[in-house]
């Protein structure tokens, strides 16, 4: 999670302070679960979409191995739907 934060900061540039605090405070798994449980897209997701970098979202990360094994089918479906709704195709 922190690697994704650093990449977004360098590549976009996007300084996701709230996300960084969440990960440092609750850990990457809980931060991801919190974001996936939200009813609306996070500000970070929207910002990364605007930069054309949905590959740096929590949603894209949790769908990859080995991380996907840590999430429920419902959480994975939420992540997939959010990405699908914006036409994201993994590289």
Buried (B, 14 or more C-beta within 10 A) or exposed (E): BEEBBEBBBEEBEBEBEEBBEBBEEEEBBEBBBEBBEEEEBBEBBEBBBEBEBBBBBBBBBBBEEEBEEEBEEEBBEBBBEBBEEBEBEEE
